[in-house]
Amino acid sequence: MSNNKKNTGRKTRKNRRNRDLKFVRVPILDNSGKKIGEREAQVPLDFKTEQTEVHRTDATVINNPPKEHLPCCTSQDAIDRKNQSMLREIRNWPVRREWNNRTGQYEVVIPPGFRNKHWKHMGHFLQFLDTLK
C-alpha cells in the first residue's frame, strides 16, 4: 500500500473491486435496446464473478491422463550412484538424535528436510543404510 495522502477517497490497494460483491451492475435499456444507464441488482446464487475458481471439466481429465508410475532410478547402477551421493550429502547435514525409551539410548534420525528432499529414493536408501551397519 502506498502512503499517498492525495488519494484519500480511493482505495490504495490495487486490483480489487470497489463495489459490494452482493450486487451486480445491470444495464438499463430503452425500447430500441440502447443502453441508457446501469442499476445495481441483487446477485443470483448461480452468478459467477471473475474471482470464482474455474473447475476442471471432464475434457481436461481426458486430455491429461494421470502419469504412469515410473521407478525413481532406471538401473541398479543408477541406484548405487544415487545411494552414494545421498550418503555424501547426509554426512553434511547436522546430526539429529532422539531418545528411545525402549532401548534407553539415543538414536540417530534422518532429518525431515532430507527426507522431504529425497522422498522418491527413501525406499532403496534406507535399505542401503541397513547394509552399512
C-alpha positions as CSV (number, residue, x, y, z in Angstrom):
1,M,0.0,0.0,0.0
2,S,1.2,3.4,-0.8
3,N,1.4,6.4,1.5
4,N,0.0,8.9,-1.0
5,K,-2.3,11.2,1.0
6,K,-3.9,12.8,-2.1
7,N,-5.8,9.6,-2.9
8,T,-8.0,9.8,0.3
9,G,-11.2,8.8,-1.4
10,R,-9.7,5.9,-3.4
11,K,-8.7,2.5,-2.3
12,T,-4.9,2.3,-2.3
13,R,-4.8,-1.5,-2.7
14,K,-4.8,-2.2,-6.4
15,N,-6.5,-4.9,-8.5
16,R,-9.6,-5.1,-6.2
17,R,-13.2,-4.4,-6.9
18,N,-14.5,-1.3,-5.0
19,R,-18.2,-2.3,-5.2
20,D,-20.0,-4.6,-2.8
21,L,-20.0,-8.1,-4.3
22,K,-23.6,-8.8,-3.3
23,F,-24.7,-6.6,-6.1
24,V,-24.1,-6.8,-9.8
25,R,-24.4,-3.9,-12.3
26,V,-27.3,-4.5,-14.8
27,P,-27.7,-2.3,-17.9
28,I,-30.9,-0.2,-18.3
29,L,-32.1,-0.5,-21.9
30,D,-34.7,1.6,-23.7
31,N,-37.3,0.3,-26.1
32,S,-34.8,0.1,-29.0
33,G,-32.3,-1.9,-26.9
34,K,-29.9,1.0,-26.5
35,K,-28.1,1.3,-23.1
36,I,-29.3,4.3,-21.1
37,G,-27.6,3.6,-17.8
38,E,-26.9,1.0,-15.1
39,R,-28.5,-0.1,-11.9
40,E,-27.4,-2.4,-9.2
41,A,-29.3,-5.7,-8.7
42,Q,-29.0,-8.5,-6.2
43,V,-26.7,-11.2,-7.4
44,P,-28.3,-14.5,-8.2
45,L,-26.9,-17.6,-6.4
46,D,-25.5,-19.2,-9.5
47,F,-23.8,-15.9,-10.7
48,K,-20.1,-16.4,-11.3
49,T,-17.8,-13.5,-10.7
50,E,-14.3,-13.3,-12.0
51,Q,-12.9,-14.3,-8.6
52,T,-14.6,-17.8,-8.6
53,E,-12.4,-20.7,-9.5
54,V,-12.8,-22.5,-12.8
55,H,-13.5,-26.1,-12.0
56,R,-11.9,-28.8,-14.1
57,T,-14.1,-30.4,-16.6
58,D,-14.2,-34.0,-17.9
59,A,-12.4,-32.8,-21.0
60,T,-9.3,-31.8,-19.2
61,V,-9.2,-35.1,-17.4
62,I,-9.5,-36.9,-20.7
63,N,-6.8,-34.7,-22.4
64,N,-4.4,-35.0,-19.4
65,P,-4.5,-38.6,-18.2
66,P,-2.6,-39.4,-15.0
67,K,1.0,-40.2,-15.3
68,E,2.0,-43.8,-15.1
69,H,4.3,-44.8,-12.2
70,L,7.9,-44.9,-13.2
71,P,10.8,-46.2,-10.9
72,C,13.0,-43.5,-9.4
73,C,16.2,-44.9,-10.9
74,T,16.3,-46.8,-14.2
75,S,19.0,-49.4,-13.3
76,Q,20.8,-50.9,-10.4
77,D,23.9,-48.9,-11.3
78,A,21.9,-45.7,-11.1
79,I,20.5,-46.7,-7.7
80,D,24.1,-47.4,-6.4
81,R,25.3,-44.0,-7.6
82,K,22.3,-42.2,-6.1
83,N,22.8,-44.0,-2.8
84,Q,26.4,-42.9,-2.7
85,S,25.6,-39.3,-3.5
86,M,22.8,-39.2,-0.8
87,L,25.2,-40.7,1.7
88,R,27.8,-37.9,0.9
89,E,25.0,-35.3,1.3
90,I,23.6,-36.6,4.5
91,R,27.0,-36.5,6.1
92,N,27.0,-32.7,5.6
93,W,23.6,-32.4,7.4
94,P,23.6,-31.8,11.2
95,V,23.3,-35.0,13.3
96,R,19.9,-35.3,14.9
97,R,19.4,-37.7,17.8
98,E,16.2,-38.7,19.6
99,W,15.8,-40.6,22.8
100,N,14.4,-44.1,22.6
101,N,12.5,-45.2,25.8
102,R,12.5,-48.8,24.8
103,T,16.3,-49.2,24.5
104,G,17.3,-46.3,26.8
105,Q,19.7,-44.9,24.2
106,Y,19.9,-42.0,21.8
107,E,19.2,-43.0,18.2
108,V,20.4,-41.1,15.1
109,V,17.4,-39.9,13.0
110,I,17.3,-38.9,9.3
111,P,16.4,-35.1,9.3
112,P,12.9,-34.4,8.0
113,G,14.3,-31.9,5.5
114,F,16.5,-34.6,3.9
115,R,13.5,-37.0,3.9
116,N,11.3,-34.4,2.1
117,K,14.0,-33.6,-0.4
118,H,14.7,-37.2,-1.4
119,W,11.3,-38.9,-0.7
120,K,11.4,-40.7,-4.0
121,H,14.6,-42.5,-3.2
122,M,13.9,-43.3,0.5
123,G,12.9,-46.9,-0.2
124,H,16.3,-48.0,-1.6
125,F,18.3,-45.6,0.5
126,L,17.1,-47.0,3.8
127,Q,17.9,-50.5,2.7
128,F,21.4,-49.2,1.7
129,L,21.9,-47.7,5.2
130,D,20.8,-51.0,6.8
131,T,23.5,-52.9,4.8
132,L,26.2,-50.4,6.0
133,K,25.5,-51.1,9.7
